[in-house]
Amino acid sequence: MSVEDELRQVEEDLTRLRAQTKDLRDQIGDMGATDQVEIGAMISMADEQEELIADLERRRDDLLRRRDGG
């Protein structure tokens, strides 16, 4: 897989994860005072997705440096 292909895949993954995380956080906000265990699980899931996003952003930055010769 070329660096360009990897970059394209990482960007697609970032777009998908950001949308999923936003939707998850929106759902949490819309739930109000309901099941606290469920809300806690959803917050945890959103936090894990944000960690994945940070990892993918680091990967993207590394690929950009490789592509640009740096």
C-alpha positions as CSV (number, residue, x, y, z in Angstrom):
1,M,0.0,0.0,0.0
2,S,1.4,3.4,-1.0
3,V,1.7,6.3,1.4
4,E,-1.0,8.1,-0.5
5,D,-3.3,5.1,-0.1
6,E,-2.6,4.9,3.6
7,L,-3.3,8.6,4.0
8,R,-6.6,8.3,2.1
9,Q,-7.6,5.4,4.4
10,V,-6.6,7.2,7.6
11,E,-8.6,10.3,6.4
12,E,-11.6,8.1,5.8
13,D,-11.3,6.5,9.2
14,L,-10.9,9.9,10.9
15,T,-14.0,11.2,9.1
16,R,-16.1,8.1,10.1
17,L,-14.9,8.1,13.7
18,R,-15.4,11.8,14.2
19,A,-19.0,11.5,12.9
20,Q,-19.7,8.4,15.2
21,T,-18.2,10.2,18.2
22,K,-20.3,13.3,17.6
23,D,-23.4,11.2,17.2
24,L,-22.7,9.3,20.4
25,R,-22.1,12.6,22.3
26,D,-25.3,14.0,20.9
27,Q,-27.2,11.0,22.0
28,I,-25.8,11.3,25.5
29,G,-26.9,15.0,25.6
30,D,-30.4,14.1,24.4
31,M,-30.8,11.3,27.0
32,G,-31.3,13.5,30.0
33,A,-31.6,11.9,33.4
34,T,-32.0,8.3,32.4
35,D,-30.0,5.2,33.1
36,Q,-26.7,6.4,34.6
37,V,-25.0,3.1,33.9
38,E,-25.9,3.3,30.2
39,I,-24.8,7.0,30.0
40,G,-21.5,6.1,31.7
41,A,-20.9,3.3,29.1
42,M,-21.6,5.6,26.3
43,I,-19.3,8.3,27.6
44,S,-16.6,5.7,28.0
45,M,-17.2,4.5,24.4
46,A,-16.9,8.1,23.1
47,D,-13.7,8.6,25.1
48,E,-12.2,5.5,23.6
49,Q,-13.2,6.7,20.1
50,E,-11.5,10.0,20.8
51,E,-8.3,8.1,21.7
52,L,-8.5,6.3,18.4
53,I,-8.9,9.6,16.6
54,A,-5.8,10.9,18.3
55,D,-3.9,7.8,17.3
56,L,-5.1,8.1,13.7
57,E,-4.1,11.8,13.7
58,R,-0.6,10.9,14.8
59,R,-0.5,8.2,12.1
60,R,-1.6,10.8,9.5
61,D,1.1,13.2,10.6
62,D,3.7,10.5,10.3
63,L,2.5,9.6,6.8
64,L,2.5,13.3,5.7
65,R,6.1,13.6,6.9
66,R,7.1,10.4,5.0
67,R,5.3,11.6,1.9
68,D,6.9,15.1,2.1
69,G,10.4,13.6,2.7
70,G,10.7,14.8,6.2
